[in-house]
Amino acid sequence: MISPLKSNPDWWRGAVIYQVYPRSFQDTTGDGLGDLKGVMQRLPYIASLGVDAIWLSPFFTSPMADMGYDVSDYCDVDPMFGTLADFDAMLKKAHELGIKVIIDQVISHTSDQHPWFKESRSDRTNPKADWYVWADPKPDGTAPNNWLSIFGGPAWEWDGVRKQYYMHNFLGSQPDLNFHNPDVQEALLETVRFWLTRGVDGFRLDTVNFYFHDKELRDNPPLVYDEDAIGLDAPDVNPYGMQNHLHDKTQPENIGFLQRFRALLDELGDRASVGEVGDGARSLKTVAAYTGGGDKLQMCYTFDLLGPDFTATHIRRCVQAFQDAVTDGWVCWAFSNHDVTRHVSRFAQTEEERERVAKLAISVLAALRGSICLYQGEELALPEAELELADLRDPYGIRFWPAFKGRDGCRTPMVWEKDAEYAGFSSVKPWLPVPAEHRSLAVDQQEEAGSVLDHYRQTLAFRKAHAPLLDGGMSFLETNQDILAFTREKGGEKLLFIFNLRRGPQTVQLPNAVIVSEVLPMPGFAAKADGGEIVLEAMDVFCGRISF
C-alpha cells in the first residue's frame, strides 16, 4: 500500500501527534468497546484538529490482561477491534486525510499466551527455551534476585513445568523476552517489517529501555533519596521506586538493537519511531543515548512533564536539562497520555480554572522545541474521572487501591454528543463509565468560537504557520519575574514567548536589547507590550516578533 502523502523523511520533526486509545474512542459494533472502524469514522474529526499523525495504542491479538499491552500475536488484530482489513481501510483513510499512522510496539514482553512463551515454558531444551528470561531459584527456593515488578511484588514468577522462575517487569502474565538471544531480536524485527510493509508510518516503542537485562542478574541497590526522581518510575506508594534500577533495565546492549531497528525503518524511508523512556532521574541521559547520532530512534519522551508541577521553574528546568543533555537528538513533549492523570486535574487548582489551564497548557506545549503529543479528550479539557473500585479494569490500580487508583480515570470513553446515549461513544454500556461531568464538555458542545476545542485548533494552526515553532532554535530569557520566557528562531524570524503560569497578573521588564517589532495574536490571549514592558493577566501569554 503506497501512501499518497508527500515524501519527507523529517516529517516527524516538530510534528503534532494525537494519541488514540482505541478501546475508548468509538464503538461501531455495539459491544461497549471502541474499534478500528470507530477510529476510521472519527478520522475527519482528528484531521480537523490540524495534527500530523495519530498514535494508536495496541490493537493486537491479546488476552487483554493489561488492556492489549500483553500481546499474543504481533501480526494480527484482536477481534474486539476488528480485522486486518479494517486496519488497512483505516490506514488508507488516514493517509487520504494527510494523517500519518504510528502504532504501538510492545516488544519488551509478550503475553503468557503467546505461542513463543508456550513453547519456551514446555521444557528447558526446546528451540525457544531461552527466548524468555529464565533463572534457577536460590538454594532456599526464593527468587533469583531482588528485582521488582512495576505492577507490584517481585519481578519473578515460578513455573512448575521448568522448575524455574521467569522474569516479568509488569504482570506475571507478561513474561519478558530475552533480547540477549539474537533469534528473539530477529523475530521481533520481522513483526515490525510486517507492519511497515502494510504502510504504517512509525512506531511508538513501549518501555524502550526495558529490552535488555543484566546477564549476571545482579541485585539492584537501594535508591539514594532524590526529590527530583520521586514518582518518575512509579507512584510513591509502590516500592518499585525504592530501588536504583541499574540492572533490570537500560543496559548498554540496547543501543545495538535500536540501531538494527532504525536500519529497518530506513530501508523503507519516511518512517519514524518515538520511544517511551521511564528511567527515573537518568531519563534524559537515556534519551540522549537513544536519539543521538542519527542512527537510533528519531525521538523519545520521558515522564518529566507528566507530573503535578505546572510552573515556569519546573518547565524551564526540564526543557533546559534536555537541551543540555541531548545535543543532537529530539524530544516529544506531552502533558497527558493513557498512563497518567489527565493534566487539567493535575494542574488546575479549582474546577472553575480548568478551561483556562487547558488553553494555557496547549499554548505552552505548542511553543516548545520538539514534537508534541496530545491525548484524546485533552482538547475538550476532560478532567480525570473519579471511579469506584468496582468500575476499575486496570490491574495496576486494582493492585494498589486505594492509595493509587490506577490509570482507568484517564481512559474513560470519548464524549461526542452531550445528550446521546453514552455520549455517542456506544449504544450499550461501555467497558468504563462515561462520567456525568464529561457530557457538558462533549465535542458537539465545543464547536463554538472560544471553546477549548476551538482553542486547540487555532493554536495548532498558529504553530504550523510559524516555521520557528516546528524545528527552530530555542533560548530562554532571563526576566525579573517567575515567568517562562524564551525565543524561537529560524530563517531570520525570531519569536518571543512569555507565559505567566501564576494566578495573578505580572509585568515583565524586557532586557534593553530586546525590541518587540510586532505583537502576534496568540490565540485566546491578549497580553500587551508597553514599550519595554509586557503586561500579562493571570495565566496569560504574550507572543511577538523581536529584533536585537
Disulfide bonds with the S-S distance in Angstrom:
none
